[in-house]
């Protein structure tokens, strides 16, 4: 009752204010404050078009009124017209450089523009309509589509850019990065080599070529590319990071550790280097060194979720599951999108035979990141097979194979499920399929021979 009364009173006051400001305008049509105050009331009533119209009139009469810019900017922000909102606060800041509100709003809107991919796509499309021959716009639009994982649209726009200028190395680089993010490594390599044919010394082009080589398992090639790059650009820590990763993948852990320690002498606050150094210790089996590295990192950066994640990994490898669980859960508390920590918690609880909790974490990992579908579905299949729910086990093994068709272990487990259900012919087909992919697995050979004798 009191709330309704308040709403009615506020509405009546708004009407009185509007009438008062309209009368003021009638008496003096060049009164900027009357227009500004009228706009403010319309804003409160959510009559945005009328508010915009009157704020613009106020600024027409008094261009230095930062409060009119504030009101207009807030309305544009609410309407999702971020660029217009930004320009309002920018204008206010140019009038008064001591305005912290204008500066704060500009920063907030910059963050929105950077993270609002749909808005960026809309603006780039408008730009293309106005200037369809501008190659750079297609490249920018392709990058946004890549960020949204809309790879086909990204590739289409990068190719349009190249079609407008086939000698533009940055367009080939953008296309290469999209292919790389898409997992199309051969196409990525082909595109980046085209970029390098125009600009062979470019840091970023060579850096991506090194990353592609690592992704393709060509570690010696990656090390050659990245070592040369490090010699030319010794001040760039990122090249040492990836070079160290190449040595880790090549299992030359001492060399990787040496590189990371060298970088940390020059850049002691590079927490990503501390993280990958800890990973190198884990790979080498020096778990206590890894644990100490990450504990020190957490003391310095208590909100750094990656440190908790890899610390959890170190404790997992050491078999200290209680500590591992604690740290993976800390990582999830700091970043609820932590799909890797969810997956690892699923694996730990599976080892501990706490299947209900494991199932929950495996499902979470798939929801957060579809790339975990194959691995998480395989683990779920194993759990359901273990608790004798074979129909569910078959469902999840099939789901795993949909996402990873040549997973020999999933095919083998699926075959055993069908064998348990008495479908020996299907089991034989699956064992044969597994051996066609990897003929050297003795366990599958023995299973196939045993089941064949029973038919």
Steps between C-alpha positions, in 0.01 A plus 500: 500500500778743602698404189205575269445831675866592450482414128190718455665788688819473295299496176307810609824680588647412162194648329534819706872525415437446128229766494731741685793445262278526192369833630859615553586406141190681372613817676866460393560255211877553535521381862739198494439403865125467439562254215756309709268474802208397278719231343594375849132451592429322170803281573355403839169419329695284251379714211840472340426658161357815661793509745754475215323772303511743795858418607610570140312833504667592831844425353418694188442804720777427752768270348720507814235346732661174610190392695291501184768278344481272808124459469515443125786251539314297762195471275708386202676247724165361615383476137817305409630778272843475654693712252258793542516464878880495489512817288276680753728421794808574289356844420429559870857402591643730233303787658607410855811282537445470875171313453565154645144391409559572131835318509351200685211471256738522204703209642185294566375562147840415352481165682147447366607579144795263530291211635170555319566300183146540366535878524835486322355281224212743453739798474734326255207398280380860497852606402505245216167629370650849492831391352490149348850536351677551835706182546585578864136489611460141374813400692368662819160333457674165444691543826178562692339191345810303604460625857137376488619164359296561182786375288325461163387864511847608613669315212248644251584857606877444507479364145300807393778717639760298308283525188520880525878493551687175440829663603390585855696284752283601799193347330681168456614519863142556619383206288782283638405583857135411432604163354732445799222577749270272297752215527570496124876493541602424141288785365634727774858414401428562132349844575774614738769398251324721245516791749869428561571507126418874514652573842749224595637668816168588662494394866132405518502301176801293609357462850178349361702272270682371809172440682361312199811279494447415869133421435604267215757324723793642301693598812847518343367735231320711763818529709700614195243768410455626856872498589571719197214728604631523857843602372348782294250609768669416835276748688176311420423249772212341304740335255691337789172375645406317180859385445495347847169332420659347190779353716239366746313330214833357383552378859818700539388630838837624624536720192147637550568571868826676410315729255223587746745573780699726265186697410399534867834662585410781260122495561442374858134611498401296195254268670428303180870407486488387865198286407663327206821449702287317756349291220850407385583383855182286499590344165847422633348339809638762740167552672630669813680764293178555304295527820741753651497703177122527500469565872738795460300618200172480693651696791581778253185468286225350720235541227702328225276200427751340259747454789237309700417288195858390437567462873204261501666319210826464697319355802304265270819366347645460848193302606393755764137514386365695799734791427437469127122524550540805724707687241284410200197621698682827581562545127129451425404745776721761333383415147171313469580425133793276598417198281844338546473505880151350474630221278794425729272493804285251312804279443606521865156413635482217245827360641354533851186311382282799599311465177207738559738793554718390207198483267398852600845644428533321164163641391607850612822479300303415182250781559779754549704387201384264226864406431479281812207299361708211367715457814222564753258267316765227501546537876123497554478184292766338721309597816167365375672180383657467846160531675340264245277755328599375157234686296631831634859384453429422133332840456802688631760288318310570177491870590875493554552336160277755328752762607812282467424219251843333522520470878613138527429482875141618453443247219646223719288597803189516280581153370526364856161652586338323204678179599359526854151545353548183296535674162820320404481577128493875568783455751709323233432779249613761751814307601591465132439872447727586793777276365468653152598832662766359733587137417760465779272507807545151646205528739260560209660219297440260791140617543425457130647150495306398813162635380547358148547151650173538692288583192 
